[in-house]
Amino acid sequence: MKPNTWKPSNDHAIRIHQAIKFIEDNLDEELSLEVVSDIAHTSPYHFHRIFKVVTGETLNTYITRKRIEKTASVLLRKPDVSVSELSLQYGFKSNSSFTRAFKKFYGISPRLFRKSSPGKYSKISQVKSKNGQEQPLFERYICSMDNLNNWIEMNAKIEVKELKQLNVAYINQIGVAGLGSAFDKLMKWARPIGLLEKPSSKMITVYHDSLKITDHDKARMSVCITLDEPTEVQGEISLMSIPQGRHIIGSFEIGVHEFEKAWTSMFVWMNEQGYKKSSADPFEIYHNNFNEHPEKICIVDFYVPIASSGFSIP
């Protein structure tokens, strides 16, 4: 028997990512195979097969994971929302069934997860990973608040500004490991039409999932290039807009190994100053190619969208 070497076409991938966007925007609604496949304009039978090839997960597994990750995000950001409210809002039959599903995914209960929020620097330092191995929960984060504040003061210029809408061409990417290949594809498309020669063109990564909550190999991102005029796209290249809004902007000159530290410092700074993240996605704008820098330094701005209200004056 010949191995199954079938691969989805660019059109299939675009339709699946339309469905993914619909799922992420409607996690508190009924998400049956029939409803989601209709969004992708694909029969349920073929959609189920294509979805598994593109994402590596069945539709039900994907929806359950996204709902668990959404509740984890709410637990970290909104201390007033109860676990019972979350279980009902995101389609679990009971508080106990939600707790079981959450614990199976993260290794701890929702209440313990909330107490172990990195922003609170809990003494709880270990949980069981999904494969049952013990792993430090916060070893990749800076443990001392003083050290963190000193680091960001030395390495970043931080300001709060209103960002105008950015129009971009982009490729959807699932998994951190494939980011380089996605950028190569985007540049291969952009170079012949002169986008890379424009001084105004910037490369961007938009993070639709939090890497603190979602496994790196399952995190969804958009690899983008800015557009200052209408541009036709083709194949797996699509168009979208990063919405106008108020942002915390951290300007860094750092090594690639320091990106996680920079993001952590940005969110801790945000919390200390009394700002609250909005529902929009954070992103990075790059101002150089670090491979061309003699010391492999990235000149990059980190953008955290914040609510227009709900922050206090420092």
C-alpha positions as CSV (number, residue, x, y, z in Angstrom):
1,M,0.0,0.0,0.0
2,K,1.4,3.4,-1.0
3,P,1.8,6.0,1.9
4,N,-0.7,8.8,2.0
5,T,1.3,11.8,0.6
6,W,-1.7,14.0,-0.1
7,K,-1.1,17.6,0.8
8,P,-3.7,20.4,1.0
9,S,-3.6,23.1,-1.6
10,N,-3.1,26.9,-0.9
11,D,-6.9,27.2,-1.3
12,H,-7.5,24.5,1.2
13,A,-5.1,26.2,3.7
14,I,-6.8,29.6,3.2
15,R,-10.2,28.0,3.9
16,I,-9.0,26.3,7.0
17,H,-7.6,29.5,8.4
18,Q,-10.9,31.2,7.7
19,A,-12.5,28.5,9.8
20,I,-9.8,28.9,12.5
21,K,-10.5,32.6,12.8
22,F,-14.2,31.9,13.1
23,I,-13.5,29.3,15.8
24,E,-11.3,31.7,17.8
25,D,-13.9,34.5,17.6
26,N,-16.8,32.2,18.7
27,L,-15.4,29.9,21.4
28,D,-18.5,30.6,23.5
29,E,-20.9,29.5,20.8
30,E,-21.9,26.1,19.4
31,L,-19.2,24.9,17.1
32,S,-20.4,21.8,15.3
33,L,-18.6,20.3,12.3
34,E,-21.5,21.4,10.1
35,V,-21.3,25.0,11.3
36,V,-17.5,25.3,11.0
37,S,-17.2,23.5,7.6
38,D,-19.9,25.8,6.2
39,I,-17.6,28.8,7.1
40,A,-14.9,27.2,5.0
41,H,-17.3,26.4,2.1
42,T,-16.3,22.8,2.3
43,S,-18.3,19.6,2.8
44,P,-18.1,18.3,6.4
45,Y,-16.5,15.1,5.2
46,H,-13.7,16.8,3.3
47,F,-13.3,19.6,5.9
48,H,-12.6,17.1,8.7
49,R,-9.8,15.5,6.6
50,I,-8.2,18.8,5.5
51,F,-8.4,20.3,8.9
52,K,-6.5,17.4,10.4
53,V,-3.7,17.7,7.8
54,V,-3.4,21.5,8.1
55,T,-3.5,21.8,11.9
56,G,-2.4,18.3,13.0
57,E,-5.5,18.0,15.2
58,T,-9.1,16.9,14.8
59,L,-11.7,19.7,14.8
60,N,-13.0,18.6,18.3
61,T,-9.5,18.4,19.8
62,Y,-8.7,21.8,18.4
63,I,-11.8,23.4,19.7
64,T,-11.4,21.9,23.2
65,R,-7.8,23.0,23.3
66,K,-8.7,26.6,22.3
67,R,-11.4,26.8,24.8
68,I,-9.1,25.6,27.6
69,E,-6.4,28.0,26.5
70,K,-9.0,30.8,26.4
71,T,-10.1,30.1,30.0
72,A,-6.5,30.0,31.1
73,S,-6.0,33.5,29.6
74,V,-9.1,34.8,31.4
75,L,-7.9,33.2,34.7
76,L,-4.6,35.1,34.4
77,R,-6.1,38.4,33.3
78,K,-9.5,38.7,35.1
79,P,-9.4,37.7,38.8
80,D,-13.0,38.6,39.4
81,V,-14.3,35.9,36.9
82,S,-15.2,32.7,38.7
83,V,-14.2,29.2,37.5
84,S,-17.9,28.3,37.4
85,E,-18.7,31.2,35.1
86,L,-15.9,30.2,32.7
87,S,-17.0,26.6,32.6
88,L,-20.6,27.6,31.6
89,Q,-19.5,30.3,29.1
90,Y,-17.2,28.0,27.2
91,G,-19.5,25.0,26.7
92,F,-18.6,22.6,29.5
93,K,-21.5,20.6,31.0
94,S,-20.4,21.2,34.6
95,N,-17.7,22.8,36.7
96,S,-16.3,19.4,37.5
97,S,-16.0,18.4,33.8
98,F,-14.3,21.7,33.1
99,T,-11.8,21.2,36.0
100,R,-11.0,17.7,34.7
101,A,-10.4,18.9,31.2
102,F,-8.3,21.8,32.4
103,K,-6.2,19.6,34.7
104,K,-5.7,17.0,32.0
105,F,-4.3,19.8,29.8
106,Y,-2.2,21.8,32.3
107,G,-1.6,19.3,35.1
108,I,-3.2,21.6,37.7
109,S,-6.7,22.8,38.5
110,P,-8.0,26.1,37.2
111,R,-7.9,27.6,40.7
112,L,-4.3,26.6,41.3
113,F,-3.4,27.8,37.8
114,R,-4.8,31.2,38.7
115,K,-2.7,31.3,41.9
116,S,0.4,30.4,40.0
117,S,0.1,33.3,37.6
118,P,3.6,34.6,36.6
119,G,2.4,38.1,37.2
120,K,2.0,37.3,40.9
121,Y,5.4,35.5,41.2
122,S,3.9,32.7,43.2
123,K,6.1,30.3,45.1
124,I,4.4,27.5,43.2
125,S,7.3,26.5,40.9
126,Q,6.4,23.2,39.3
127,V,3.5,21.6,37.6
128,K,3.3,18.4,35.6
129,S,3.4,18.8,31.9
130,K,1.0,17.0,29.6
131,N,3.4,14.0,29.2
132,G,3.6,13.7,33.0
133,Q,7.1,15.0,33.4
134,E,7.9,17.5,36.1
135,Q,9.0,20.9,34.7
136,P,9.7,24.3,36.3
137,L,6.8,26.6,35.6
138,F,8.7,29.8,35.8
139,E,12.3,29.0,35.1
140,R,12.1,30.8,31.8
141,Y,11.0,34.0,33.5
142,I,12.9,36.5,35.5
143,C,12.3,35.7,39.2
144,S,13.3,39.0,40.7
145,M,11.0,42.0,40.1
146,D,13.9,44.4,40.8
147,N,16.1,42.6,38.3
148,L,13.4,42.7,35.7
149,N,12.8,46.4,36.1
150,N,16.5,47.0,35.9
151,W,16.8,44.9,32.8
152,I,14.0,46.7,30.9
153,E,15.3,50.1,32.0
154,M,18.7,49.2,30.5
155,N,17.4,47.5,27.3
156,A,14.3,49.3,26.2
157,K,12.6,52.6,25.6
158,I,8.9,52.2,26.5
159,E,6.1,54.6,25.6
160,V,2.3,54.5,25.2
161,K,1.0,55.8,21.9
162,E,-2.0,55.6,19.6
163,L,-1.2,53.4,16.6
164,K,-2.8,54.1,13.3
165,Q,-4.3,51.1,11.4
166,L,-1.7,49.1,9.6
167,N,-2.6,47.3,6.3
168,V,-0.5,44.2,5.7
169,A,-0.1,41.2,3.5
170,Y,0.4,38.0,5.5
171,I,0.8,34.3,5.7
172,N,-0.8,32.2,8.5
173,Q,1.7,30.1,10.4
174,I,1.1,27.4,13.0
175,G,4.1,26.6,15.1
176,V,7.1,28.7,16.1
177,A,9.6,26.4,14.3
178,G,8.2,27.3,10.9
179,L,8.4,31.1,11.3
180,G,11.6,31.3,9.3
181,S,10.2,29.4,6.3
182,A,7.0,31.5,6.4
183,F,9.1,34.7,6.2
184,D,11.0,33.3,3.3
185,K,7.8,32.6,1.5
186,L,6.5,36.1,2.2
187,M,9.7,37.7,1.0
188,K,9.8,35.5,-2.1
189,W,6.4,37.0,-3.0
190,A,7.2,40.6,-2.0
191,R,10.6,40.9,-3.7
192,P,9.5,40.8,-7.4
193,I,6.8,43.5,-6.8
194,G,9.3,45.9,-5.1
195,L,8.0,45.8,-1.6
196,L,11.3,44.9,0.0
197,E,13.0,47.9,-1.6
198,K,10.5,50.4,0.0
199,P,11.9,52.1,3.1
200,S,8.3,52.1,4.6
201,S,7.9,48.3,4.4
202,K,8.3,46.5,7.7
203,M,8.1,42.8,8.5
204,I,5.8,41.9,11.4
205,T,4.8,38.9,13.5
206,V,1.4,39.0,15.0
207,Y,0.7,36.5,17.9
208,H,-2.8,35.2,17.9
209,D,-1.9,32.8,20.8
210,S,0.0,33.4,23.9
211,L,3.2,31.3,24.1
212,K,2.8,31.2,27.9
213,I,-0.5,29.3,27.3
214,T,-0.3,27.5,24.0
215,D,2.4,24.9,23.0
216,H,5.0,26.5,20.7
217,D,4.3,23.9,18.0
218,K,0.5,24.8,18.0
219,A,0.6,28.5,18.4
220,R,-0.9,30.5,15.6
221,M,0.8,33.6,14.2
222,S,0.6,35.8,11.1
223,V,3.8,36.7,9.3
224,C,3.3,40.1,7.7
225,I,4.7,42.9,5.6
226,T,3.2,46.4,5.7
227,L,1.5,47.9,2.7
228,D,1.1,51.6,2.0
229,E,-1.1,51.2,-1.1
230,P,-3.6,48.6,-2.5
231,T,-1.8,45.4,-3.5
232,E,-3.0,42.3,-5.2
233,V,-2.2,39.0,-3.5
234,Q,-2.3,35.4,-4.6
235,G,-1.9,31.8,-3.3
236,E,-1.5,31.6,0.5
237,I,-0.8,35.3,0.8
238,S,-3.8,37.2,2.2
239,L,-4.7,40.7,3.3
240,M,-5.7,42.0,6.7
241,S,-5.5,45.1,8.9
242,I,-4.0,45.5,12.3
243,P,-6.5,47.8,14.0
244,Q,-5.9,51.3,15.2
245,G,-5.6,51.5,19.0
246,R,-3.6,52.5,22.0
247,H,-0.4,50.4,22.5
248,I,2.5,50.0,24.9
249,I,5.5,50.1,22.6
250,G,8.8,48.7,23.8
251,S,11.8,49.5,21.5
252,F,14.7,46.9,21.9
253,E,18.0,46.1,20.5
254,I,18.4,42.5,21.7
255,G,19.6,39.0,20.8
256,V,17.2,36.4,19.5
257,H,17.4,34.5,22.8
258,E,16.1,37.6,24.7
259,F,12.7,37.9,23.0
260,E,10.9,35.9,25.7
261,K,12.5,38.0,28.4
262,A,11.5,41.2,26.6
263,W,7.9,40.1,26.3
264,T,7.7,39.1,29.9
265,S,9.2,42.5,30.9
266,M,6.6,44.3,28.8
267,F,3.6,42.6,30.4
268,V,5.0,43.1,33.9
269,W,5.6,46.8,33.1
270,M,2.0,47.0,31.9
271,N,0.6,45.4,35.1
272,E,2.8,47.6,37.3
273,Q,1.6,50.8,35.6
274,G,-2.0,49.8,35.9
275,Y,-2.8,49.3,32.2
276,K,-4.9,46.4,30.9
277,K,-4.4,44.5,27.7
278,S,-7.2,44.9,25.1
279,S,-8.7,41.9,23.1
280,A,-6.4,42.7,20.1
281,D,-3.3,40.7,19.4
282,P,0.3,41.7,20.4
283,F,2.9,41.9,17.6
284,E,6.5,42.7,16.8
285,I,7.8,45.1,14.1
286,Y,11.4,44.5,12.9
287,H,13.7,47.3,11.8
288,N,16.6,45.1,10.6
289,N,17.7,41.7,9.5
290,F,19.5,40.3,12.5
291,N,21.5,37.9,10.3
292,E,23.1,41.0,8.7
293,H,24.1,42.5,12.0
294,P,27.7,41.8,13.0
295,E,26.6,40.9,16.6
296,K,23.2,39.2,15.5
297,I,21.3,42.0,17.2
298,C,17.5,42.5,16.5
299,I,16.3,46.0,16.3
300,V,12.6,45.4,17.1
301,D,9.5,47.1,18.6
302,F,7.1,45.1,20.7
303,Y,3.5,46.3,20.7
304,V,1.0,45.4,23.4
305,P,-2.6,46.7,22.7
306,I,-4.2,48.2,25.7
307,A,-7.8,49.1,26.6
308,S,-8.6,52.7,26.0
309,S,-10.0,52.9,29.5
310,G,-9.3,50.8,32.6
311,F,-5.8,52.1,33.3
312,S,-4.6,54.2,36.1
313,I,-2.2,57.2,35.9
314,P,1.2,56.1,37.3
